Amino acid sequence: MADTTVKVDSEVRDRLAAVAAAHGKSLRAFLGDLAAQEENHLKLAEATAIFQEVTGRPGIAEAFDAAFPEEAPAPVGVTGRAA
């Protein structure tokens, strides 16, 4: 992978370097980790939105419970199952 230069204000560079050092990382490693974390946050937000859309559809919870009865939550007020 080729190196590149990113121009930022020296104050921003110093703040990033300080945070990287606090994590025991080089600025290069810290920025790489930060990019990966942000990519994961974006993917998680997208997956959450899709999950909420799907689970909000009428009848989906009942269909899931019918298809997977062992995984269905206990009725409200029931604290355990009989053995």
C-alpha positions as CSV (number, residue, x, y, z in Angstrom):
1,M,0.0,0.0,0.0
2,A,1.4,3.4,-1.0
3,D,1.7,6.2,1.6
4,T,-0.2,9.4,1.1
5,T,-0.4,12.8,2.8
6,V,-3.5,14.1,4.4
7,K,-3.4,17.8,5.2
8,V,-5.0,18.8,8.4
9,D,-4.6,21.7,10.8
10,S,-1.6,21.3,13.1
11,E,-3.9,21.5,16.1
12,V,-6.0,18.6,14.7
13,R,-2.9,16.6,14.0
14,D,-1.6,17.2,17.5
15,R,-4.9,16.2,19.1
16,L,-5.0,13.0,17.0
17,A,-1.4,12.2,17.9
18,A,-2.2,12.7,21.6
19,V,-5.2,10.4,21.4
20,A,-3.2,7.8,19.5
21,A,-0.4,7.9,22.1
22,A,-2.9,7.5,24.9
23,H,-4.0,4.3,23.2
24,G,-0.4,3.2,22.8
25,K,-0.6,3.4,19.0
26,S,1.1,5.3,16.2
27,L,-1.0,7.9,14.5
28,R,-1.0,5.7,11.4
29,A,-2.3,2.7,13.3
30,F,-4.8,4.8,15.2
31,L,-6.3,6.4,12.0
32,G,-6.5,2.9,10.5
33,D,-8.4,1.6,13.5
34,L,-10.6,4.7,13.6
35,A,-11.5,4.2,9.9
36,A,-12.4,0.5,10.6
37,Q,-14.5,1.4,13.6
38,E,-16.4,4.1,11.6
39,E,-17.0,1.6,8.8
40,N,-18.4,-0.8,11.3
41,H,-20.7,1.9,12.8
42,L,-22.1,2.7,9.4
43,K,-22.7,-1.0,8.6
44,L,-24.3,-1.5,12.0
45,A,-26.6,1.5,11.5
46,E,-27.6,0.1,8.1
47,A,-28.3,-3.3,9.6
48,T,-30.3,-1.8,12.5
49,A,-32.5,0.1,10.1
50,I,-33.2,-3.0,8.0
51,F,-33.9,-5.0,11.2
52,Q,-36.3,-2.4,12.5
53,E,-38.1,-2.2,9.1
54,V,-38.5,-6.0,8.9
55,T,-39.5,-6.5,12.5
56,G,-42.0,-3.7,12.2
57,R,-44.0,-5.5,9.5
58,P,-47.4,-6.7,10.7
59,G,-47.3,-10.4,11.6
60,I,-43.6,-10.9,11.5
61,A,-43.2,-11.6,15.3
62,E,-46.1,-14.1,15.1
63,A,-44.6,-15.8,12.0
64,F,-41.2,-16.1,13.8
65,D,-42.8,-17.5,16.9
66,A,-44.7,-20.1,14.8
67,A,-41.6,-21.1,12.8
68,F,-39.3,-21.3,15.9
69,P,-41.6,-22.1,18.9
70,E,-38.6,-23.1,21.2
71,E,-37.1,-19.6,20.7
72,A,-40.4,-17.7,21.3
73,P,-40.4,-15.6,24.4
74,A,-42.4,-16.7,27.4
75,P,-45.8,-15.0,27.8
76,V,-45.8,-11.9,30.0
77,G,-45.9,-12.9,33.7
78,V,-44.4,-16.4,33.2
79,T,-41.1,-16.6,34.9
80,G,-40.0,-20.1,33.8
81,R,-40.9,-23.3,32.0
82,A,-42.0,-26.6,33.6
83,A,-39.4,-29.3,33.3
